[in-house]
């Protein structure tokens, strides 16, 4: 005999299915909104501080370790034009990151249950915050220490005048590496939430993760000890943050029926 309470457990998504063409139209709209957000961010940055101002800002860490009158050089013929535009585009993406994440959320939200929607938005916010934190960590700490370490090995007969194009590529790779690596707590919490691993297994894997963190740091960062330690140590700390947060996150994001079952058992 059917349980009368089954009607209350009816799939929340029943009747919400959309045709494939409608999905494509929704994807098109969200991509257009992303483009609009990037354009607005780019225009605002072009007005202030401008491409030249952005170059001056990101050049602060390395110029602090160069002679007072020394400047970065542009070897390529078109570098003075394309490099500032590249920096402007990169900064526009960073500025519009929450908007881009929100558009991704709006696209997938119709396919999520109500309890899943509750933890999706906080994860997007927390992930964006971690990405900003990783980039800020690079800009205000890692670059200064890294260039200070490298300059100590520069012979007195050598005048270190880095090329602006290679400098921008180097710091861009560091921004991406740290921004992605700082997502470790998000990954850990999702692995536990979807029951791919348990908190006990994560704790047992702690020693292996430390080794993995140093291997990843050695691959993603320049071949200097400072930047490698600056990436590996925060990854290890964020792994512990993820383990702590996973316990609370799992309880917060449980489906209503599981939460009521747990309450009844206690």
C-alpha positions in Angstrom: 0.0 0.0 0.0 1.4 3.4 -0.9 2.5 5.6 1.8 0.3 8.8 1.9 3.3 10.9 2.8 4.9 10.1 -0.5 2.9 13.0 -2.0 4.7 15.4 0.3 8.0 14.0 -1.0 7.2 14.7 -4.6 10.1 15.8 -6.7 10.5 19.6 -6.5 11.6 19.7 -10.1 8.6 17.9 -11.5 7.0 20.0 -14.3 9.9 22.4 -14.5 11.7 20.7 -17.4 12.5 23.1 -20.3 13.0 22.3 -24.0 16.5 22.1 -25.2 16.1 25.2 -27.4 14.9 27.2 -24.3 18.1 26.1 -22.5 20.2 27.4 -25.4 18.3 30.7 -25.3 18.9 31.0 -21.6 22.6 30.2 -22.0 22.8 32.9 -24.8 21.2 35.5 -22.5 23.5 34.7 -19.6 26.6 34.9 -21.9 25.4 38.3 -23.2 24.9 39.5 -19.6 28.5 38.4 -18.9 29.7 40.3 -21.9 27.8 43.4 -20.8 29.3 43.1 -17.3 32.8 42.8 -18.7 32.3 45.8 -21.0 31.0 48.0 -18.1 33.9 46.9 -15.9 36.4 47.6 -18.8 34.9 51.1 -19.4 35.0 52.0 -15.7 38.7 50.9 -15.5 39.6 52.7 -18.7 38.2 55.9 -17.1 40.0 55.3 -13.8 42.7 54.5 -13.2 43.2 53.8 -16.9 45.5 51.3 -18.6 48.7 53.3 -17.7 47.5 53.6 -14.1 46.9 49.8 -13.9 50.4 49.1 -15.2 51.9 51.5 -12.6 49.9 49.7 -9.8 51.0 46.1 -10.8 54.6 47.3 -11.3 54.9 48.6 -7.7 56.3 45.3 -6.3 59.1 44.9 -8.8 60.0 48.6 -9.0 60.5 48.6 -5.2 63.6 46.4 -5.8 64.9 48.2 -8.8 67.2 51.3 -8.8 65.3 54.6 -8.1 65.3 55.8 -11.7 65.0 52.4 -13.4 61.9 51.5 -15.3 60.4 48.4 -17.0 61.2 48.1 -20.6 59.1 47.2 -23.7 61.1 45.0 -26.1 58.3 44.2 -28.5 57.2 46.8 -31.1 53.6 46.6 -30.1 54.1 45.9 -26.4 53.4 49.5 -25.2 50.0 49.2 -26.8 48.9 45.6 -26.3 50.3 45.0 -22.8 48.2 47.8 -21.1 45.1 46.5 -22.9 45.9 42.9 -21.7 46.2 44.2 -18.1 42.9 46.2 -18.5 41.1 43.1 -19.8 42.5 40.9 -17.0 41.5 43.5 -14.3 38.0 43.8 -15.9 37.5 40.0 -15.5 38.5 40.2 -11.8 36.3 43.2 -11.2 33.3 41.5 -12.8 34.0 38.1 -11.2 31.0 38.2 -8.8 28.7 39.2 -11.7 30.0 36.4 -13.9 29.6 33.9 -11.0 26.0 35.2 -10.5 25.1 34.6 -14.1 26.4 31.1 -13.9 24.3 30.6 -10.8 21.2 32.0 -12.6 21.7 29.5 -15.4 22.0 26.4 -13.2 19.5 27.5 -10.4 16.3 26.2 -12.1 17.9 22.7 -12.0 18.6 22.8 -8.3 16.5 21.7 -5.4 15.6 24.3 -2.8 18.1 23.0 -0.2 20.8 23.0 -2.9 20.0 26.7 -3.8 20.6 27.6 -0.1 24.2 26.6 -0.2 25.0 27.4 -3.9 25.0 31.2 -3.4 27.1 31.2 -0.3 29.6 29.0 -2.1 29.7 31.4 -5.0 30.3 34.3 -2.7 32.9 32.4 -0.6 34.7 31.2 -3.8 34.9 34.7 -5.2 36.2 36.0 -1.9 38.9 33.3 -1.8 39.9 34.2 -5.4 40.3 37.8 -4.5 42.2 36.9 -1.4 44.6 34.8 -3.4 45.2 37.5 -5.9 45.7 40.2 -3.2 48.1 37.8 -1.4 50.2 37.7 -4.6 50.1 41.4 -5.2 50.8 42.6 -1.7 53.0 39.9 -0.2 54.3 37.2 -2.7 55.7 39.5 -5.4 57.5 41.8 -3.0 59.2 38.8 -1.2 59.9 37.0 -4.4 61.5 39.9 -6.2 63.5 40.8 -3.1 64.8 37.2 -3.0 65.7 37.2 -6.7 67.4 40.5 -6.6 69.8 39.2 -4.0 71.3 36.9 -6.7 71.7 39.7 -9.3 75.5 40.3 -9.9 76.6 43.9 -9.4 77.7 44.1 -13.1 74.1 43.2 -14.2 71.4 45.9 -14.6 68.1 44.1 -14.0 65.5 45.8 -16.3 62.7 43.3 -16.9 60.5 43.4 -19.9 56.9 44.5 -19.2 55.4 41.8 -21.4 57.2 38.9 -19.6 56.5 40.6 -16.3 52.8 40.7 -16.9 52.7 37.1 -18.1 54.6 36.0 -15.0 52.3 37.8 -12.5 49.2 36.7 -14.5 50.2 33.1 -14.1 50.7 33.7 -10.4 47.3 35.4 -10.0 45.6 32.4 -11.7 47.6 29.8 -9.7 46.8 31.4 -6.3 43.2 32.2 -7.2 42.6 28.6 -8.1 44.6 27.1 -5.3 42.7 29.2 -2.7 39.6 27.3 -3.7 40.8 24.3 -1.7 38.1 24.7 1.1 35.3 24.8 -1.5 36.5 21.6 -3.1 36.9 19.9 0.2 33.4 20.9 1.4 31.8 19.7 -1.9 33.6 16.4 -1.8 32.2 15.8 1.7 28.8 17.1 0.9 28.3 14.8 -2.1 29.7 11.9 0.0 32.7 11.3 -2.3 35.0 11.2 0.8 34.5 11.4 4.5 36.0 13.8 7.0 37.9 11.0 8.6 39.5 10.1 5.2 40.4 13.7 4.6 42.2 13.8 8.0 44.0 10.6 7.2 45.0 12.1 3.8 46.5 15.2 5.5 50.1 14.1 5.2 49.7 13.2 1.5 48.0 16.5 0.8 51.0 18.4 2.3 53.3 16.6 -0.2 50.8 17.3 -3.0 50.6 21.0 -2.1 54.4 21.4 -2.4 54.4 19.5 -5.7 51.6 21.7 -7.1 53.5 24.8 -5.9 56.6 23.7 -7.6 54.8 23.2 -10.9 52.7 26.4 -10.8 55.1 28.9 -9.4 58.5 30.3 -10.6 61.6 28.2 -9.5 62.2 30.2 -6.3 61.7 29.0 -2.8 59.7 32.0 -1.6 56.8 31.8 -4.1 56.6 28.0 -3.7 56.4 28.2 0.1 53.9 31.1 -0.3 51.6 28.9 -2.3 52.1 25.5 -0.5 51.7 26.8 3.1 48.3 28.6 2.5 47.1 25.5 0.6 47.8 23.3 3.7 46.1 25.8 6.0 43.1 26.1 3.7 42.8 22.3 3.6 42.4 22.4 7.4 39.8 25.2 7.0 37.9 23.0 4.5 37.9 20.0 6.9 36.5 22.2 9.7 33.9 23.9 7.4 32.8 20.6 5.8 31.2 19.4 9.0 29.0 22.5 9.4 28.4 22.8 5.7 27.1 19.2 5.4 24.6 19.8 8.2 23.5 23.1 6.7 23.0 21.8 3.2 21.1 18.5 4.0 17.7 17.9 2.3 14.7 18.6 4.6 13.8 15.0 4.9 17.3 14.0 6.0 17.4 16.8 8.5 14.0 15.8 10.0 15.2 12.1 10.1 18.3 13.1 12.0 16.3 15.2 14.4 13.9 12.3 15.0 16.8 10.0 15.7 18.3 12.3 18.3 
